[in-house]
Amino acid sequence: MSTRMNVQELEPKAYEVLFAMERYLANTDVSYALRELIKIRVSQINKCAYCLEMHTKDARKAGETEQRIYALSAWEESPLFSDEERAVLKFTEEVTHISQEGVREETFQSVKKYFSDNQVAQLIVAIGQINFWNRIAVTTRMQHKHV
């Protein structure tokens, strides 16, 4: 499978905005480790191999364990995730699958048990951002240089 096009080369100003959003997210109250779990889970749902490779490496560099990364696709069945992480992962899935049922009130209230309104807003932006990156990578068949 070959890459279809390079959006960054074709529309560098769009990438400037995307990278600015990444800088914003890096300075939010949502921890780096949690942002990486979100990125991995969304990329699993969207079947984005490019982002999965990138963010599993980033998560490991940040101290995430192999076992938790492996278990992430089955987080509901795994004892390896905290209640806070479970709330975020459920929220992440519902935001990613927004057209199916929307975000249920129970899920939203569960996240609000652990996060302020501003932090919930930051989570929404973080989830939306990785979904957007996935759409670019999957649509254009982005590949890492070593592939």
LOPAZA-907981 format. One record per residue: residue number from 0; residue in three letters; chain; x negated, y negated, z of N, C-alpha, C in turn. Coordinates in Angstrom, 1 decimal. Atoms other than C-alpha are relative to their C-alpha. Layout:
! LOPAZA-907981
SITE   n res chain   n.px   n.py   n.pz  ca.px  ca.py  ca.pz   c.px   c.py   c.pz
SITE NUM ALA     A      X      Y      Z      X      Y      Z      X      Y      Z
...
END
This chain:
! LOPAZA-907981
SITE   n res chain   n.px   n.py   n.pz  ca.px  ca.py  ca.pz   c.px   c.py   c.pz
SITE   0 MET     A   -0.8    1.2    0.0    0.0    0.0    0.0   -0.9   -1.2    0.0
SITE   1 SER     A    0.8    1.2    0.1   -1.5   -3.3   -1.0    0.8   -1.3    0.4
SITE   2 THR     A   -0.7    1.3   -0.5   -0.8   -6.8    0.4    0.6   -0.7   -1.2
SITE   3 ARG     A   -0.8    0.6    1.1    1.8   -8.6   -1.7   -0.5   -1.5   -0.3
SITE   4 MET     A    0.4    1.4    0.1    0.6  -12.2   -1.0   -0.6   -0.4    1.3
SITE   5 ASN     A    0.5    0.5   -1.2   -1.2  -14.3    1.5    0.7   -1.3    0.3
SITE   6 VAL     A   -0.8    1.2   -0.4    1.2  -16.8    3.1   -0.9   -1.1    0.6
SITE   7 GLN     A    0.9    1.0   -0.6   -1.6  -18.5    5.0   -0.7   -0.8   -1.1
SITE   8 GLU     A    0.7    0.7    1.1   -3.4  -19.3    1.8    1.0   -0.9   -0.8
SITE   9 LEU     A   -1.0    0.7    0.9   -0.2  -20.3   -0.1    0.6   -1.2    0.8
SITE  10 GLU     A   -0.7    1.1   -0.8    1.3  -22.4    2.7   -0.7   -0.2    1.3
SITE  11 PRO     A    0.8    0.2   -1.2   -1.4  -23.4    5.1    0.6   -1.0    1.1
SITE  12 LYS     A   -0.7    0.9   -1.0    0.7  -26.2    6.7    1.0    0.8    0.9
SITE  13 ALA     A   -0.9   -0.9   -0.8    3.2  -23.5    7.8   -0.8    0.7    1.1
SITE  14 TYR     A    0.9   -0.6   -1.0    0.4  -21.7    9.5   -0.5   -0.9    1.1
SITE  15 GLU     A    0.4    0.9   -1.0   -0.7  -24.8   11.2    1.1   -0.1    1.1
SITE  16 VAL     A   -1.1    0.1   -0.9    2.7  -25.0   12.8    0.1    1.3    0.9
SITE  17 LEU     A    0.0   -1.3   -0.8    2.6  -21.3   13.8   -1.1    0.1    1.0
SITE  18 PHE     A    1.1    0.0   -0.9   -0.8  -21.7   15.3    0.2   -1.0    1.2
SITE  19 ALA     A   -0.3    1.0   -1.0    0.4  -24.8   17.2    1.0    0.6    1.0
SITE  20 MET     A   -0.9   -0.7   -0.9    3.2  -22.7   18.6   -0.7    1.0    0.9
SITE  21 GLU     A    0.8   -0.9   -0.8    0.7  -20.1   19.7   -0.7   -0.7    1.1
SITE  22 ARG     A    0.6    0.8   -1.0   -1.2  -22.8   21.5    0.9   -0.4    1.1
SITE  23 TYR     A   -1.1    0.4   -1.0    2.0  -24.0   23.2    0.3    1.2    0.9
SITE  24 LEU     A   -0.3   -1.2   -0.8    2.8  -20.4   24.3   -1.1    0.4    1.0
SITE  25 ALA     A    1.2   -0.3   -0.8   -0.7  -19.9   25.7    0.0   -0.9    1.3
SITE  26 ASN     A   -0.1    0.9   -1.1    0.1  -22.8   28.1    1.3    0.1    0.8
SITE  27 THR     A   -1.3   -0.1   -0.7    3.5  -21.6   29.3   -0.2    0.7    1.3
SITE  28 ASP     A    0.1   -0.7   -1.2    4.3  -20.0   32.6    0.1    1.5   -0.2
SITE  29 VAL     A    0.0   -1.4    0.3    4.7  -16.6   30.9   -1.4    0.5   -0.1
SITE  30 SER     A    1.4   -0.5   -0.1    1.6  -14.6   31.7   -0.4    0.6   -1.4
SITE  31 TYR     A    0.6   -0.5    1.2   -0.7  -13.5   28.9    0.4    1.5   -0.1
SITE  32 ALA     A   -0.3   -1.5    0.0   -0.1   -9.8   29.9    1.4    0.2   -0.4
SITE  33 LEU     A   -1.4   -0.2    0.3    3.6  -10.2   29.7    0.3   -0.4   -1.5
SITE  34 ARG     A   -0.1    0.4    1.4    3.4  -12.0   26.4   -0.5    1.1   -1.0
SITE  35 GLU     A    0.5   -1.1    0.8    1.4   -9.1   25.0    0.9    1.1    0.0
SITE  36 LEU     A   -1.0   -1.0    0.0    3.9   -6.6   26.1    1.2   -0.3   -0.9
SITE  37 ILE     A   -1.1    0.4    0.9    6.6   -8.6   24.4   -0.4    0.1   -1.5
SITE  38 LYS     A    0.5   -0.1    1.4    4.5   -8.8   21.2    0.0    1.5   -0.5
SITE  39 ILE     A    0.1   -1.4    0.4    3.9   -5.1   21.2    1.4    0.6   -0.2
SITE  40 ARG     A   -1.3   -0.6    0.1    7.5   -4.1   21.9    0.8   -0.5   -1.2
SITE  41 VAL     A   -0.7    0.6    1.2    8.9   -6.5   19.2   -0.6    0.6   -1.2
SITE  42 SER     A    0.7   -0.5    1.2    6.3   -5.2   16.7    0.4    1.5   -0.1
SITE  43 GLN     A   -0.5   -1.4    0.2    7.4   -1.6   17.5    1.3    0.0   -0.6
SITE  44 ILE     A   -1.4    0.1    0.5   11.0   -2.5   16.9    0.0   -0.3   -1.5
SITE  45 ASN     A    0.0    0.5    1.4   10.2   -4.3   13.6   -1.0    0.8   -0.9
SITE  46 LYS     A    0.9   -0.9    0.7    7.7   -1.6   12.6   -1.1   -0.8   -0.7
SITE  47 CYS     A    1.1    0.8    0.5    4.9   -4.1   12.1   -1.4    0.5    0.4
SITE  48 ALA     A    1.2   -0.7   -0.3    1.7   -2.1   11.9   -1.1   -1.1    0.3
SITE  49 TYR     A    1.0    1.1   -0.1   -0.4   -5.3   11.5    0.0   -0.6    1.4
SITE  50 CYS     A   -0.1    0.6   -1.3    0.8   -6.9   14.7   -0.2    1.0    1.1
SITE  51 LEU     A    0.2   -1.0   -1.0    0.8   -3.6   16.6   -1.5    0.2    0.2
SITE  52 GLU     A    1.5   -0.2   -0.2   -2.9   -3.1   15.9   -0.6   -1.2    0.7
SITE  53 MET     A    0.6    1.2   -0.6   -3.7   -6.7   16.8    0.3   -0.1    1.5
SITE  54 HIS     A   -0.4    0.3   -1.3   -1.7   -6.9   20.0   -0.3    1.2    1.0
SITE  55 THR     A    0.4   -1.1   -0.9   -2.5   -3.4   21.4   -1.5   -0.2    0.4
SITE  56 LYS     A    1.4    0.3   -0.3   -6.2   -4.4   21.1   -0.1   -1.2    1.0
SITE  57 ASP     A    0.0    1.2   -0.9   -5.5   -7.8   22.8    0.4    0.4    1.4
SITE  58 ALA     A   -0.5   -0.5   -1.4   -3.5   -6.1   25.6   -1.1    0.8    0.7
SITE  59 ARG     A    1.0   -0.8   -0.6   -6.3   -3.6   26.2   -1.2   -0.9    0.5
SITE  60 LYS     A    1.1    0.9   -0.4   -8.9   -6.4   26.3    0.4   -0.8    1.3
SITE  61 ALA     A   -0.5    0.8   -1.2   -6.7   -8.2   28.9    0.2    0.9    1.2
SITE  62 GLY     A   -0.1   -0.9   -1.1   -6.7   -5.1   31.1    1.2    0.9    0.0
SITE  63 GLU     A   -1.2   -0.9    0.1   -3.5   -3.3   30.0   -0.5    1.4   -0.2
SITE  64 THR     A    0.4   -1.4    0.1   -3.7    0.5   30.3    0.5    0.6   -1.2
SITE  65 GLU     A   -0.4   -0.8    1.1   -3.5    2.9   27.5    1.4    0.7    0.3
SITE  66 GLN     A   -1.3   -0.7   -0.4   -0.7    4.8   29.4    1.2   -1.0   -0.2
SITE  67 ARG     A   -1.1    0.9    0.1    1.5    1.7   29.6    0.3   -0.4   -1.4
SITE  68 ILE     A   -0.2    0.3    1.4    0.9    0.8   26.0    0.7    1.2   -0.7
SITE  69 TYR     A   -0.6   -1.2    0.6    1.8    4.4   25.0    1.5    0.1    0.4
SITE  70 ALA     A   -1.3   -0.1   -0.5    4.9    4.3   27.2    1.0   -1.1   -0.4
SITE  71 LEU     A   -0.9    1.2    0.3    6.2    1.0   26.0    1.2    0.2   -0.8
SITE  72 SER     A   -1.1   -0.3    0.9    8.4    2.4   23.3    1.1    0.8    0.8
SITE  73 ALA     A   -0.9   -0.7   -0.8   10.1    4.4   26.0    0.0   -0.6    1.5
SITE  74 TRP     A    0.1    0.7   -1.3    9.9    1.8   28.8    1.2    0.4    1.0
SITE  75 GLU     A   -1.1   -0.3   -0.9   13.4    2.7   30.1   -0.1    1.3    0.7
SITE  76 GLU     A    0.2   -1.3   -0.6   12.3    6.2   30.9   -1.3    0.1    0.8
SITE  77 SER     A    1.3    0.0   -0.7    8.9    5.3   32.3    0.0   -0.7    1.3
SITE  78 PRO     A    0.2    0.6   -1.3    8.0    4.6   35.9   -1.1   -1.0    0.0
SITE  79 LEU     A    1.2    0.8    0.0    5.1    2.5   34.8    0.3   -1.5   -0.1
SITE  80 PHE     A   -0.4    1.4    0.2    7.0   -0.8   34.4    0.8   -0.5    1.2
SITE  81 SER     A   -0.7    0.6   -1.2    8.1   -3.2   37.2    1.5   -0.4   -0.4
SITE  82 ASP     A   -1.3    0.5    0.3   11.7   -4.4   37.5    0.0   -1.3   -0.8
SITE  83 GLU     A    0.2    1.3    0.8   10.6   -7.8   36.2   -0.3    0.3   -1.4
SITE  84 GLU     A    0.4   -0.4    1.3    9.0   -6.2   33.2    1.2    0.6   -0.7
SITE  85 ARG     A   -1.2   -0.6    0.6   12.1   -4.1   32.6    1.0   -1.0   -0.5
SITE  86 ALA     A   -1.0    1.1    0.4   14.3   -7.2   32.6   -0.5   -0.7   -1.2
SITE  87 VAL     A    0.5    0.7    1.2   12.0   -8.9   30.1    0.1    0.9   -1.2
SITE  88 LEU     A   -0.1   -0.9    1.1   11.8   -5.8   27.9    1.4    0.2   -0.6
SITE  89 LYS     A   -1.4   -0.1    0.4   15.6   -5.4   27.8    0.4   -1.3   -0.8
SITE  90 PHE     A   -0.3    1.3    0.6   15.9   -9.1   27.0   -0.7   -0.1   -1.4
SITE  91 THR     A    0.8    0.0    1.3   13.2   -8.8   24.3    0.7    0.8   -1.1
SITE  92 GLU     A   -0.7   -0.8    1.0   15.1   -6.0   22.6    1.3   -0.6   -0.4
SITE  93 GLU     A   -1.3    0.6    0.4   18.4   -7.8   22.7   -0.2   -1.2   -0.8
SITE  94 VAL     A    0.3    1.2    0.9   16.9  -11.0   21.3   -0.4    0.4   -1.3
SITE  95 THR     A    0.4   -0.5    1.3   15.2   -9.1   18.6    1.1    0.6   -0.8
SITE  96 HIS     A   -1.2   -0.6    0.7   18.4   -7.2   17.7    1.2   -0.9    0.2
SITE  97 ILE     A   -1.1    0.9   -0.3   20.5  -10.3   18.1    1.3    0.2   -0.8
SITE  98 SER     A   -1.2   -0.1    0.8   22.8   -9.5   15.3    0.9    1.2    0.4
SITE  99 GLN     A   -0.7   -1.2   -0.4   23.9   -6.2   16.9    1.1   -0.3    1.1
SITE 100 GLU     A   -0.9    0.3   -1.1   25.4   -7.3   20.2   -0.2   -1.3    0.6
SITE 101 GLY     A    0.4    1.2   -0.6   23.8  -10.6   20.9   -0.8    0.4    1.3
SITE 102 VAL     A    0.6   -0.3   -1.3   22.3  -10.9   24.4    1.1    0.1    1.0
SITE 103 ARG     A   -1.1   -0.3   -1.0   24.6   -9.4   27.0   -0.3   -0.9    1.3
SITE 104 GLU     A    0.0    0.8   -1.2   25.4  -11.5   30.1   -0.8    0.7    1.1
SITE 105 GLU     A    0.8   -0.8   -1.0   24.0   -8.7   32.3   -1.5   -0.1   -0.2
SITE 106 THR     A    1.4    0.1    0.4   20.7   -8.8   30.5   -0.5   -1.4    0.3
SITE 107 PHE     A    0.4    1.4   -0.3   20.5  -12.6   30.7   -0.1   -0.3    1.5
SITE 108 GLN     A    0.0    0.2   -1.5   21.3  -12.7   34.4   -1.1    0.8    0.6
SITE 109 SER     A    1.1   -0.8   -0.5   18.7  -10.0   35.0   -1.3   -0.7   -0.1
SITE 110 VAL     A    1.2    0.8    0.2   16.0  -12.1   33.5   -0.1   -1.2    0.9
SITE 111 LYS     A    0.0    1.2   -0.9   17.1  -15.1   35.5   -0.2    0.3    1.4
SITE 112 LYS     A    0.4   -0.3   -1.4   16.5  -13.2   38.7   -1.4   -0.2    0.3
SITE 113 TYR     A    1.5    0.0   -0.1   12.8  -13.3   38.0   -0.6   -1.3   -0.5
SITE 114 PHE     A    0.5    1.2    0.7   12.4  -16.5   35.9    0.9   -1.2    0.1
SITE 115 SER     A   -0.7    1.2    0.1   13.4  -20.1   36.0    0.6   -0.3   -1.3
SITE 116 ASP     A   -0.6    0.4    1.3   15.5  -21.7   33.2   -1.1   -0.3   -1.0
SITE 117 ASN     A    1.1    0.3    1.0   12.3  -23.1   31.7   -0.8    1.2   -0.4
SITE 118 GLN     A    0.7   -1.3    0.3   10.6  -19.7   31.9    0.8    0.8   -1.0
SITE 119 VAL     A   -0.9   -0.7    0.9   13.6  -18.1   30.2   -0.1   -0.6   -1.4
SITE 120 ALA     A    0.1    0.7    1.3   13.4  -20.7   27.5   -1.3    0.4   -0.7
SITE 121 GLN     A    1.3   -0.4    0.5    9.7  -19.9   27.1    0.0    1.4   -0.5
SITE 122 LEU     A   -0.1   -1.4    0.5   10.5  -16.2   26.8    0.7    0.1   -1.3
SITE 123 ILE     A   -0.7    0.0    1.2   13.0  -16.9   24.1   -0.9   -0.5   -1.2
SITE 124 VAL     A    0.9    0.5    1.0   10.4  -18.9   22.2   -1.1    1.0   -0.4
SITE 125 ALA     A    1.0   -1.0    0.3    7.8  -16.2   22.6    0.5    1.2   -0.8
SITE 126 ILE     A   -0.6   -1.1    0.8   10.1  -13.5   21.4    0.3   -0.4   -1.4
SITE 127 GLY     A   -0.3    0.5    1.4   11.2  -15.6   18.4   -1.3   -0.1   -0.8
SITE 128 GLN     A    1.2    0.1    0.7    7.6  -16.3   17.6   -0.6    1.3   -0.6
SITE 129 ILE     A    0.5   -1.3    0.4    6.5  -12.7   17.4    0.9    0.6   -1.1
SITE 130 ASN     A   -0.9   -0.5    1.1    9.6  -11.8   15.4   -0.3   -0.7   -1.3
SITE 131 PHE     A    0.4    0.7    1.2    8.6  -14.5   12.9   -1.3    0.5   -0.6
SITE 132 TRP     A    1.3   -0.6    0.5    5.0  -13.2   12.7    0.3    1.3   -0.7
SITE 133 ASN     A   -0.3   -1.3    0.6    6.4   -9.7   12.1    0.6   -0.1   -1.4
SITE 134 ARG     A   -0.7    0.1    1.3    8.6  -10.9    9.3   -1.0   -0.4   -1.1
SITE 135 ILE     A    1.1    0.4    1.0    5.6  -12.5    7.5   -0.8    1.3   -0.3
SITE 136 ALA     A    0.9   -1.1    0.2    3.4   -9.4    8.0    0.7    1.2   -0.7
SITE 137 VAL     A   -0.7   -1.1    0.6    6.0   -6.8    7.1    0.4   -0.3   -1.4
SITE 138 THR     A   -0.4    0.4    1.3    7.3   -8.7    4.1   -1.2    0.0   -1.0
SITE 139 THR     A    1.1    0.2    0.9    3.9   -9.4    2.7   -1.0    1.2    0.0
SITE 140 ARG     A    0.8   -1.2   -0.2    2.4   -6.0    3.8   -1.4   -0.4    0.4
SITE 141 MET     A    1.3    0.4   -0.5   -0.4   -7.7    5.7   -0.8    1.2    0.5
SITE 142 GLN     A    0.9   -1.1   -0.5   -3.4   -5.4    6.4   -1.3   -0.6    0.6
SITE 143 HIS     A    1.2    0.5   -0.6   -6.4   -5.8    8.6   -1.2    0.3   -1.0
SITE 144 LYS     A    1.1   -0.1    1.0   -9.7   -6.2    6.8   -0.7    1.3    0.0
SITE 145 HIS     A    0.7   -1.3    0.0  -11.1   -2.9    7.9    0.8    1.1   -0.6
SITE 146 VAL     A   -0.9   -1.0    0.6   -8.2   -1.0    6.3   -0.4    0.2   -1.5
END
